Amino acid sequence: MTHEQAKRAGQLLGVHWTTVYRLRKRFLPNPVSSSLVRKKPGSRAGTRALPADDVIDDVLSEWLPRQLELAHPTLDVQLEIEARCAAQGLQAPSRSTIVRRFKAHRDVHSELLAADPASQVAPGSFVATRPLELVQIDHTQADVFVVDRFTRRTVGRPWLSLAIDLATRCVVGFFVGMERPHAGTVALLVSRVVLPKADWLRHLGVELSWPMHGIPAALHLDNAAEFHSRALRLGCAEYGIELQYRPVGRPHFGGHIERLNRTLMQRVKGLPGATGNSPKGRKERKPEAKASLTLQEFERWLAHEIGERYHQSKHRGLFGATPAATWDALSKVSPPRHLPSGVDAAVRLLTHFMPLILRTVQGDGLTIFHIRYWHPVFAVWREQRRKVRVRYHPEDLSRIYASADGKNYVEALYSDLRRPPISLWEQRAAVKALRAQGNPRLSEALVFMAIERQRAIVERARRETRHARADSAKARPRQRPATRTPPPPAPGMAVDYSKTVDPFPVEMW
């Protein structure tokens, strides 16, 4: 970093240029935003100078950029901040404070736009010249039915979540699931974008090259609820990922990801159980009866389709180059940011993007999804009456991660360690079944009993399917191999009847 760059950074950050060097020295060993947090003299840890600081930051950084036209920007910002403060029970800041913060935000934003060549591009266009400079994410329901892995009965159409890198048109991650996308889906998708894909491909049983991964500079999203979750905003702030949202009612702003969805759905048409793009004539075709792929097999098919076909095909938006070749070329010039190597960095990343809920510690620990969790530090937090941030992995509820300060997390396990690991989807199915039976009160024991019954049904169906296939193979008549009649023996030669193909009928004694 040169002296001129440090002075420029100090002007943008409002600090002296020597402070920029100190912050840089602290940031490089641990490249997350929390390493830059400084404790103000005389202030207690966890306190803010203004209770509504979070509200002001959200309005200026998230709400204001999405407003296309404002007659009185300062007044509209003030009214929005006052309305949010009233909804959260906070004291609204004074008008002079809002005006001062609004002007500071506007000045910094205008300076950054003036220095950015991409700001001169026509509205609605996107320019990305580096890998992972801008990543678009969207969800779609696949135009194909899948079947259960054991019973082979049709279970519905899966949801497909995709992430595409605009500079190279590479698919940097995807996730397939049967539930409608939510905050947990986004967390798993972002982790696949950032982390290397070798372990995931090995788990799928797929052998192919997929080197596209790293920390994106910005995520471009629509206005779905799961993209406005607290977990996503906090995780992106921790790793310096900017969130950009499409203007409401402007679908062409997400043209790249929409085009990728159409390309993959065209390829899906050749699969058994494909529904087609239009519902016209779907009842006559009966795609449910032709479905053959399980969810895992469909995910494996997608991995081959994207990694071996799409990445290696010429792309019109890249002037005839392939996405894989474009990634290799641009990543040598501008390498994307990566996490430090090691398991701890991957666990910390997933923890920061996991779904987040707030809970209060009770006498018997933390209760989430009708399941009790315990850790010795809960007793201290109980005495201090502290609100606890809890993060959980949707695919494994056997452990949660809790934090009282939002930075340091502890791993808490089941209070009853005899309980088996379950997923959030199993828990929801069990709760739905119990409520359908009319149970007035749900408990941890009832939920796990319902899950055990469901797993027993699946295991029994798997055994019966295996036995039915074995019985079918036994009942199939065996075909005797074609034989030829041996030549007649030469005159005077003894005949060995034990080697003849069709022996003479004899009576067994």
C-alpha positions in Angstrom: 0.0 0.0 0.0 1.4 3.3 -1.0 1.3 6.5 1.0 -1.2 8.1 -1.5 -3.5 5.0 -1.2 -3.4 5.2 2.6 -4.3 8.9 2.5 -7.2 8.2 0.1 -8.5 5.3 2.3 -8.2 7.5 5.4 -10.3 10.2 3.7 -13.0 7.6 2.8 -13.0 6.0 6.3 -12.7 9.3 8.2 -9.5 8.3 10.0 -5.8 9.3 9.8 -3.7 7.6 7.2 -1.5 6.0 9.9 -4.6 4.3 11.3 -5.2 2.7 7.9 -1.8 0.9 8.1 -2.6 -0.3 11.6 -6.0 -1.6 10.5 -4.4 -3.3 7.5 -1.9 -5.0 9.7 -4.7 -6.4 11.9 -6.9 -7.4 9.0 -4.4 -9.5 6.9 -3.9 -12.3 9.4 -7.7 -12.6 9.9 -9.5 -11.2 6.9 -13.0 -10.7 8.4 -14.6 -7.4 9.3 -14.8 -8.2 13.0 -11.0 -8.0 13.3 -11.3 -4.3 12.5 -13.7 -3.5 15.4 -12.1 -1.1 17.9 -13.2 -0.6 21.4 -14.0 3.1 22.1 -12.4 4.6 25.3 -14.9 4.7 28.1 -17.6 2.5 26.4 -18.6 -0.9 27.6 -18.3 -3.9 25.3 -21.5 -4.5 23.4 -22.9 -1.0 23.7 -23.5 1.6 20.9 -23.4 5.3 21.1 -26.9 5.5 19.6 -29.6 2.8 20.1 -30.9 3.4 16.6 -27.5 3.0 14.9 -28.5 -0.3 13.3 -31.7 1.1 12.0 -29.9 4.1 10.4 -27.4 1.8 8.8 -30.0 -0.5 7.4 -32.1 2.4 6.0 -29.1 4.1 4.3 -27.3 0.9 3.0 -30.3 -1.3 2.1 -33.6 0.6 1.9 -32.3 3.8 0.2 -30.6 2.2 -2.8 -33.8 0.3 -3.7 -35.8 3.5 -4.0 -35.9 4.6 -7.6 -37.5 8.1 -7.1 -37.8 10.1 -3.9 -39.4 13.6 -4.0 -37.7 14.6 -0.7 -34.9 12.2 0.0 -33.9 13.6 3.4 -37.5 13.7 4.7 -38.3 10.3 3.3 -35.2 8.8 5.0 -36.2 10.5 8.3 -39.8 9.1 8.1 -38.5 5.6 7.3 -36.1 5.6 10.3 -38.7 7.0 12.7 -41.2 4.3 11.6 -38.7 1.5 12.1 -37.6 2.9 15.5 -41.3 3.0 16.6 -41.8 -0.6 15.5 -38.8 -1.8 17.5 -39.5 0.3 20.6 -36.4 2.5 20.1 -36.0 6.2 20.6 -35.8 7.9 17.2 -32.7 10.0 16.5 -33.1 13.8 16.0 -33.5 15.3 12.6 -30.0 16.9 12.7 -28.4 13.5 13.4 -30.3 11.9 10.5 -29.3 14.8 8.1 -25.7 14.6 9.1 -25.5 10.8 8.6 -27.4 11.0 5.3 -25.0 13.7 3.9 -22.0 11.7 5.0 -23.4 8.5 3.3 -24.3 10.5 0.1 -20.8 12.1 -0.1 -18.9 8.8 0.2 -21.3 7.1 -2.2 -20.8 9.9 -4.8 -17.0 9.7 -4.5 -17.0 6.0 -5.0 -19.3 6.3 -8.0 -17.1 8.9 -9.6 -14.0 6.8 -9.2 -15.7 3.6 -10.5 -15.7 3.3 -14.3 -18.6 0.9 -14.1 -20.8 3.7 -12.8 -20.9 5.2 -16.3 -22.6 2.1 -17.7 -26.3 2.5 -18.7 -28.8 1.7 -15.9 -29.8 -2.0 -15.9 -26.5 -3.3 -17.2 -23.8 -5.1 -15.3 -20.1 -5.1 -15.9 -17.9 -7.6 -14.1 -14.3 -8.1 -15.2 -12.9 -10.2 -12.3 -13.9 -13.7 -11.1 -16.5 -13.5 -8.3 -16.8 -9.7 -8.6 -20.5 -10.1 -8.9 -22.5 -13.3 -8.3 -26.2 -13.7 -9.0 -28.3 -16.1 -7.0 -31.9 -17.3 -7.7 -34.2 -20.2 -7.1 -36.5 -22.1 -9.4 -38.6 -25.3 -9.2 -37.1 -27.9 -11.6 -39.4 -29.1 -14.4 -39.0 -32.8 -13.4 -40.5 -35.2 -10.8 -38.2 -37.2 -8.5 -39.0 -40.4 -6.6 -38.2 -41.7 -3.1 -34.9 -43.6 -2.9 -36.5 -46.6 -1.2 -40.1 -46.9 -2.3 -39.5 -45.4 -5.7 -42.8 -43.5 -5.4 -43.1 -39.9 -6.8 -42.5 -37.3 -4.1 -42.7 -34.1 -6.2 -40.6 -31.5 -8.0 -37.3 -30.4 -6.3 -36.2 -26.8 -5.9 -32.9 -25.7 -7.5 -30.8 -22.8 -6.2 -28.1 -21.6 -8.5 -25.2 -19.1 -8.2 -23.6 -17.8 -11.4 -20.4 -15.6 -11.7 -21.1 -12.8 -14.2 -17.5 -12.3 -15.4 -17.0 -15.9 -16.4 -20.6 -17.2 -16.6 -19.5 -20.2 -14.4 -21.8 -21.8 -12.0 -20.0 -21.4 -8.7 -22.5 -23.4 -6.7 -25.9 -25.0 -6.7 -28.2 -26.7 -4.1 -31.1 -29.1 -4.6 -33.8 -29.7 -2.0 -37.5 -30.7 -1.8 -38.5 -27.8 0.5 -39.2 -24.2 -0.6 -35.9 -22.2 -0.3 -35.3 -20.5 3.1 -32.5 -19.0 5.1 -30.9 -22.4 5.6 -30.9 -23.1 1.8 -29.1 -19.8 1.2 -26.5 -20.6 3.9 -25.6 -23.9 2.3 -25.5 -22.4 -1.1 -23.1 -19.6 -0.1 -20.9 -22.2 1.7 -20.7 -24.2 -1.5 -19.7 -21.0 -3.4 -16.9 -20.2 -1.0 -15.5 -23.6 -0.1 -13.7 -26.0 -2.5 -16.0 -28.5 -4.0 -13.7 -31.6 -3.8 -15.4 -33.0 -0.6 -18.9 -32.3 -1.9 -18.2 -34.1 -5.2 -16.6 -37.0 -3.4 -19.7 -37.3 -1.3 -21.8 -37.3 -4.4 -19.6 -40.0 -6.0 -18.8 -37.7 -9.0 -15.3 -37.4 -10.5 -14.8 -34.1 -12.4 -12.9 -30.8 -12.2 -14.7 -27.9 -10.6 -12.2 -25.3 -9.5 -14.6 -22.4 -9.2 -14.8 -21.2 -5.6 -13.9 -18.2 -3.4 -15.3 -15.3 -1.5 -17.5 -13.2 -3.8 -17.2 -9.4 -3.7 -20.9 -8.9 -4.1 -24.1 -10.9 -4.3 -26.9 -9.8 -6.6 -30.3 -11.0 -5.3 -34.0 -10.5 -5.8 -36.3 -9.3 -3.0 -37.3 -12.8 -1.6 -37.6 -13.0 2.2 -34.7 -15.5 2.5 -32.3 -13.0 1.0 -33.2 -10.4 3.6 -32.5 -12.7 6.6 -30.4 -11.5 9.5 -28.0 -14.5 9.1 -27.2 -13.6 5.5 -26.7 -9.9 6.3 -24.4 -10.6 9.3 -22.4 -13.3 7.4 -21.9 -11.1 4.4 -20.8 -8.2 6.6 -18.3 -10.4 8.4 -16.6 -11.5 5.1 -16.9 -8.2 3.3 -19.5 -9.4 0.8 -21.8 -6.6 -0.5 -25.5 -7.3 -0.9 -27.2 -5.8 -4.0 -31.0 -6.2 -4.6 -32.9 -6.0 -7.8 -35.3 -3.0 -8.2 -38.9 -4.2 -7.5 -40.7 -5.0 -10.8 -37.5 -5.1 -12.9 -36.9 -8.8 -13.7 -34.5 -8.0 -16.5 -31.9 -7.0 -13.8 -31.4 -10.7 -13.2 -31.1 -11.7 -16.8 -28.0 -13.8 -16.5 -29.3 -16.2 -13.8 -32.7 -16.4 -15.5 -31.0 -17.4 -18.8 -29.1 -20.1 -16.9 -32.3 -21.4 -15.4 -33.8 -21.7 -18.9 -30.8 -23.4 -20.3 -30.8 -26.1 -17.6 -34.5 -26.6 -17.8 -34.2 -27.2 -21.5 -31.7 -30.0 -20.7 -34.0 -31.4 -18.1 -36.6 -32.1 -20.8 -34.8 -35.3 -21.8 -35.1 -36.8 -18.3 -37.8 -39.4 -17.3 -40.5 -37.5 -15.4 -39.9 -34.2 -17.1 -43.0 -31.9 -17.0 -42.0 -29.6 -19.9 -42.1 -25.8 -19.8 -45.8 -25.4 -20.3 -48.6 -27.0 -18.2 -50.6 -27.5 -21.4 -51.1 -31.3 -22.0 -49.4 -32.2 -18.8 -52.3 -34.4 -17.6 -52.2 -36.4 -20.8 -48.4 -36.9 -20.6 -48.5 -38.0 -17.0 -44.9 -37.2 -16.1 -45.4 -38.5 -12.5 -45.8 -42.0 -13.8 -42.5 -41.9 -15.7 -40.4 -40.4 -12.9 -37.3 -42.6 -12.2 -34.6 -40.4 -10.6 -34.2 -39.9 -6.9 -33.1 -36.5 -5.5 -29.5 -37.7 -5.1 -29.4 -39.0 -8.6 -30.8 -35.8 -10.0 -28.2 -33.8 -8.1 -25.5 -36.1 -9.5 -26.9 -35.6 -13.0 -26.8 -31.8 -12.5 -23.2 -31.9 -11.4 -22.2 -33.7 -14.6 -24.4 -31.5 -16.7 -22.9 -28.3 -15.4 -19.3 -29.4 -14.8 -18.8 -31.4 -18.0 -21.2 -29.9 -20.4 -22.1 -26.3 -19.6 -18.7 -25.2 -18.4 -17.1 -26.7 -21.5 -19.5 -25.3 -24.1 -19.0 -22.1 -26.1 -20.9 -19.2 -24.6 -22.3 -16.4 -26.7 -21.9 -13.8 -23.9 -18.1 -14.7 -23.8 -17.6 -14.2 -27.6 -17.4 -17.9 -28.2 -15.1 -18.8 -25.3 -16.1 -21.5 -22.7 -16.8 -20.6 -19.1 -14.1 -22.9 -17.8 -11.4 -21.4 -20.1 -12.6 -17.8 -19.1 -12.3 -18.7 -15.4 -8.8 -20.1 -15.9 -7.6 -17.0 -17.8 -9.2 -14.3 -15.5 -8.3 -16.0 -12.3 -4.6 -15.9 -13.2 -4.9 -12.1 -13.7 -7.2 -11.4 -10.7 -7.2 -14.3 -8.3 -10.4 -14.5 -6.2 -10.3 -14.3 -2.4 -10.1 -17.6 -0.6 -10.5 -18.7 2.9 -7.4 -19.7 4.9 -6.8 -23.4 4.6 -8.0 -25.6 7.4 -11.1 -27.1 8.9 -11.6 -24.3 11.4 -12.0 -21.7 8.7 -14.7 -23.7 6.9 -16.6 -24.3 10.2 -16.4 -20.6 11.1 -17.7 -19.7 7.6 -20.7 -22.0 7.9 -21.4 -20.8 11.4 -21.6 -17.2 10.2 -24.1 -18.0 7.5 -26.3 -20.5 9.4 -29.8 -19.4 10.1 -30.0 -17.2 13.2 -32.6 -17.0 16.0 -32.6 -15.3 19.3 -33.4 -17.2 22.5 -33.3 -16.7 26.3 -31.6 -19.4 28.4 -34.0 -21.2 30.8 -33.2 -23.3 33.8 -33.0 -26.5 31.8 -31.0 -24.9 28.9 -32.0 -23.7 25.4 -35.1 -25.2 23.8 -35.3 -25.0 20.0 -37.7 -26.9 17.7 -39.1 -28.6 20.8 -35.5 -30.0 21.6 -33.5 -29.1 24.6 -29.7 -28.3 24.4 -27.2 -27.8 27.2 -23.7 -26.4 27.7 -22.1 -25.5 31.1 -21.8 -21.8 30.1 -25.6 -21.6 29.9 -25.7 -21.5 33.7 -23.7 -18.2 33.6 -25.8 -16.7 30.8 -28.9 -17.6 32.8 -27.7 -15.6 35.8 -26.8 -12.7 33.6 -30.1 -12.8 31.8 -28.5 -12.4 28.4 -30.1 -12.8 25.0 -28.3 -15.6 23.1 -27.8 -15.8 19.4 -28.3 -19.4 18.2 -27.2 -20.8 14.8 -28.2 -24.2 13.6 -27.4 -26.5 10.6 -30.7 -27.5 8.9 -29.2 -30.9 8.0 -28.0 -31.8 11.5 -29.9 -30.6 14.6 -27.8 -32.7 17.0 -25.7 -29.6 17.8 -26.2 -25.9 17.8 -23.9 -22.9 18.1 -24.7 -20.3 20.7 -23.1 -16.9 21.4 -23.8 -14.1 23.9 -21.7 -11.5 22.3 -22.3 -12.4 18.6 -18.6 -13.2 18.0 -17.5 -16.2 20.1 -19.7 -19.3 19.6 -19.9 -22.5 21.7 -21.1 -25.8 20.5 -24.1 -27.2 22.5 -25.4 -30.7 22.2 -28.6 -32.5 23.0 -29.4 -32.5 26.7 -30.2 -36.1 26.3 -27.2 -37.5 24.4 -29.1 -40.7 23.6 -31.1 -38.9 20.9 -30.1 -39.6 17.3 -29.1 -36.9 14.9 -32.0 -35.6 12.9 -32.6 -33.0 10.2 -34.9 -30.0 10.3 -37.0 -31.6 7.5 -37.5 -34.7 9.7 -38.5 -32.5 12.7 -41.0 -30.5 10.7 -42.6 -33.7 9.2 -42.8 -35.2 12.7 -44.5 -32.0 14.2 -46.9 -31.9 11.3 -47.9 -35.6 11.8 -48.3 -35.1 15.6 -50.5 -32.0 15.1 -52.6 -33.9 12.5 -53.2 -36.6 15.2 -54.6 -33.9 17.5 -51.8 -33.9 20.2 -52.5 -30.8 22.3 -49.0 -30.4 23.6 -45.8 -31.3 21.8 -42.7 -32.5 23.7 -39.2 -33.6 22.8 -40.1 -37.2 23.5 -43.1 -37.1 21.2 -41.1 -35.6 18.4 -38.3 -38.2 18.5 -40.9 -41.0 18.9 -42.6 -39.8 15.7 -39.3 -39.6 13.9 -38.3 -43.1 15.0 -41.7 -44.4 13.6 -41.1 -42.6 10.3 -37.6 -44.0 10.0 -38.9 -47.5 10.9 -41.5 -47.2 8.0 -38.7 -46.2 5.6 -36.4 -49.0 6.8 -39.3 -51.6 6.4 -40.1 -50.3 2.9 -36.4 -50.6 2.0 -36.3 -54.2 3.3 -39.5 -55.2 1.5 -38.3 -53.6 -1.7 -35.0 -55.6 -1.4 -36.8 -58.8 -0.7 -39.3 -58.3 -3.5 -36.5 -57.8 -5.9 -34.8 -60.9 -4.7 -38.0 -63.0 -4.9 -38.5 -61.7 -8.4 -35.0 -62.7 -9.4 -35.6 -66.2 -8.0 -39.0 -66.7 -9.7 -37.5 -65.8 -13.1 -37.0 -69.1 -15.0 -33.5 -70.1 -15.6 -32.5 -70.7 -19.2 -30.4 -73.8 -19.8 -27.3 -73.1 -21.9 -27.5 -74.3 -25.4 -26.0 -77.8 -25.8 -24.9 -79.8 -28.7 -25.2 -83.5 -29.1 -21.8 -85.2 -28.8 -20.7 -87.1 -31.9 -21.3 -90.9 -31.9 -18.5 -93.0 -30.5 -16.2 -94.8 -32.9 -16.8 -98.5 -33.4 -15.2 -100.5 -30.6 -14.8 -97.5 -28.3 -16.2 -97.6 -24.8 -18.9 -94.9 -24.1 -18.5 -92.7 -20.9 -22.1 -92.0 -20.0 -21.1 -89.6 -17.2 -20.0 -87.1 -19.8 -23.1 -87.2 -21.9 -25.3 -84.0 -21.9 -28.7 -85.8 -21.6 -28.2 -89.0 -19.5 -30.6 -91.9 -19.8 -33.5 -91.8 -17.4 -32.8 -94.1 -14.4 -34.7 -95.0 -11.3 -33.2 -93.6 -8.1 -33.0 -96.0 -5.2 
